[in-house]
């Protein structure tokens, strides 16, 4: 493992692990308060893993060095993507999944969850992972490297449940891009549970409540 992480457990022997990926310029602390709002005792409790993205210069921000899962090379309209950065972070997130498995958590009880860039990395990694995961949660983000997913996706996660949510007034990542990502995933046969809310590039309590109910439903029994 190369990524530094914050960890939090709600029980000594949790029944599910959630790897939570923050957005651009934040760090692993960003989603600790959100995770504390989730009530997952019905699943045997949870282990939360909050990795810090690497420090890197971000082109769109004038080369300023900040925590980022990948570089942003241009405006959202330009759709230029840092494929090398995306794939490097994918490998590092794969290592986090492998570490959870090594600690005794079945892959089918591991959830990848992310916000903004973290959402992109959740979809990037989760759809390509070679073991069936418990669920994917993408908040206020989009599907990266969309043209390559059909060739690279893993059959193991063809049926993985996906929760996607977005702000209706998001000025950072327009909801149209998220809707296009949702539609592309559904066209490939993925079960996407979609939600949108009257907010900007953020998270709201209604969203967390919807996510909590969804996690309890899709993880109510071990994925097989």
C-alpha positions in Angstrom: 0.0 0.0 0.0 1.3 3.4 -0.9 -1.7 5.6 0.1 -1.9 7.0 3.6 -5.4 6.4 5.1 -7.6 7.3 8.0 -9.6 4.4 9.4 -12.7 4.2 11.5 -14.6 1.1 12.7 -18.0 1.0 14.3 -17.6 -2.5 15.7 -14.5 -4.7 16.5 -15.4 -7.2 13.7 -17.2 -5.2 11.0 -19.4 -6.9 8.4 -18.6 -4.5 5.6 -15.7 -2.3 4.5 -16.3 1.0 2.7 -13.4 2.6 0.9 -14.3 6.3 0.6 -12.5 8.5 -2.0 -12.5 12.2 -1.6 -12.7 14.9 -4.2 -10.1 17.3 -5.7 -8.2 19.3 -3.2 -9.7 17.6 -0.2 -8.2 14.7 1.8 -9.4 11.6 3.7 -10.8 13.7 6.5 -13.4 15.2 4.2 -16.0 12.4 4.4 -15.5 11.3 7.9 -18.5 13.3 9.1 -20.6 11.9 6.3 -19.7 8.4 7.2 -20.6 9.0 10.8 -24.2 9.7 9.6 -24.5 6.2 8.2 -26.1 3.6 10.4 -24.9 0.1 9.2 -25.2 -1.9 12.4 -27.7 -4.2 10.7 -24.8 -5.3 8.5 -22.6 -6.1 11.5 -21.1 -2.7 11.6 -18.6 -1.1 9.2 -14.9 -0.3 8.7 -14.4 2.9 6.8 -11.1 3.5 5.0 -10.5 7.1 3.9 -7.3 7.3 1.7 -5.5 10.6 0.9 -5.0 11.1 -2.8 -1.4 11.8 -3.9 -0.2 15.4 -4.1 0.2 16.5 -7.8 0.1 19.7 -9.9 -3.4 20.3 -11.4 -3.2 21.9 -14.8 -6.6 23.5 -14.7 -5.6 25.2 -11.4 -2.5 26.8 -12.9 -0.3 23.9 -11.9 -1.0 24.3 -8.2 0.0 21.2 -6.2 -2.9 19.7 -4.3 -4.4 16.3 -3.5 -5.8 14.9 -6.7 -6.5 11.4 -8.0 -5.6 12.6 -11.5 -4.7 15.8 -13.3 -7.5 17.9 -14.9 -6.1 19.0 -18.2 -8.8 21.3 -19.4 -12.4 22.4 -18.9 -15.2 19.8 -18.6 -16.3 20.8 -22.1 -12.8 19.9 -23.5 -13.1 16.4 -22.0 -9.3 15.8 -22.1 -8.4 13.1 -19.6 -5.3 12.2 -17.7 -5.3 8.5 -18.6 -1.9 7.9 -16.9 -3.0 9.5 -13.7 -6.3 7.7 -13.7 -4.6 4.3 -14.2 -2.0 5.0 -11.5 -4.7 5.8 -9.0 -6.7 2.8 -10.0 -3.7 0.6 -9.1 -3.4 2.3 -5.7 -7.1 1.8 -5.0 -6.8 -1.9 -6.1 -4.2 -2.2 -3.4 -6.6 -0.9 -0.8 -9.2 -3.5 -1.9 -6.5 -6.2 -1.7 -5.6 -5.1 1.8 -9.2 -5.4 3.0 -9.4 -8.9 1.5 -6.1 -9.8 3.2 -7.6 -8.6 6.5 -10.4 -11.1 6.1 -13.1 -9.0 4.4 -14.7 -10.8 1.5 -14.6 -8.8 -1.8 -18.4 -9.1 -1.9 -18.6 -7.1 1.4 -16.4 -4.2 0.1 -18.0 -1.0 -1.1 -16.1 1.6 -3.2 -17.6 5.1 -2.7 -16.4 8.4 -3.9 -17.3 12.1 -4.4 -16.4 14.1 -7.6 -12.9 12.8 -8.6 -13.5 10.1 -6.1 -16.7 9.1 -7.9 -14.7 8.9 -11.2 -12.1 6.6 -9.5 -14.9 4.5 -7.9 -16.4 3.8 -11.4 -12.9 3.5 -13.0 -11.7 0.9 -10.5 -14.9 -0.9 -9.5 -16.1 -1.8 -13.0 -12.6 -3.2 -13.9 -12.0 -5.1 -10.6 -11.7 -8.8 -11.2 -13.6 -9.9 -8.0 -17.3 -9.2 -7.4 -17.5 -6.2 -5.1 -20.4 -5.4 -2.7 -21.5 -2.1 -4.3 -20.3 1.1 -6.0 -21.3 4.6 -4.8 -20.7 7.5 -7.1 -21.6 11.0 -5.8 -21.4 14.2 -7.9 -19.1 12.7 -10.5 -18.9 10.9 -13.9 -17.6 7.9 -15.7 -14.0 8.4 -16.8 -12.4 6.8 -19.9 -15.9 6.0 -21.0 -14.8 4.8 -24.5 -12.6 2.1 -23.0 -14.9 0.7 -20.4 -16.8 -1.7 -22.7 -13.5 -3.5 -23.6 -12.0 -3.3 -20.1 -14.9 -4.0 -17.7 -14.8 -7.1 -15.6 -17.5 -9.8 -16.0 -17.2 -10.3 -12.2 -18.8 -6.9 -11.6 -21.4 -7.0 -14.4 -24.1 -7.2 -11.8 -22.6 -5.0 -9.1 -25.3 -2.5 -7.8 -24.4 1.1 -8.4 -25.7 4.2 -6.6 -25.3 7.5 -8.4 -26.4 10.9 -7.1 -25.9 14.4 -8.3 -26.8 18.0 -7.6 -29.3 19.5 -10.0 -27.4 22.9 -9.9 -23.8 21.5 -9.9 -21.6 24.2 -11.4 -18.4 22.0 -11.3 -19.6 18.9 -13.0 -22.8 19.6 -14.8 -25.7 17.1 -14.2 -25.8 16.5 -18.0 -22.4 14.8 -17.7 -23.6 12.6 -14.8 -26.8 11.7 -16.7 -24.7 10.7 -19.7 -22.6 8.5 -17.5 -25.6 6.9 -16.0 -27.2 6.2 -19.4 -23.9 4.8 -20.7 -23.7 2.4 -17.7 -27.4 1.4 -18.1 -26.8 0.7 -21.8 -24.1 -1.8 -20.8 -26.5 -3.5 -18.5 -25.5 -2.1 -15.1 -28.1 -1.6 -12.4 -27.8 2.1 -11.6 -29.9 3.5 -8.8 -30.1 7.2 -9.7 -30.9 10.2 -7.5 -30.6 13.9 -8.0 -31.1 16.7 -5.5 -31.7 20.5 -5.4 -28.0 21.3 -4.5 -24.7 22.3 -6.1 -21.4 20.4 -5.9 -22.0 19.0 -2.4 -23.8 16.4 -0.3 -27.1 16.7 1.4 -28.8 14.8 4.3 -31.6 13.5 2.0 -28.9 11.9 -0.2 -27.2 10.3 2.8 -30.5 8.9 4.0 -31.2 7.5 0.6 -27.7 6.0 0.4 -28.1 4.5 3.9 -31.3 2.7 2.9 -29.8 1.5 -0.3 -26.7 0.1 1.3 -28.8 -1.8 3.8 -30.9 -3.2 1.0 -28.1 -4.3 -1.4 -25.8 -5.5 1.3 -28.4 -7.3 3.4 -26.8 -10.6 2.5 -23.3 -11.5 1.4 -22.9 -10.9 -2.4 -22.2 -14.1 -4.3 
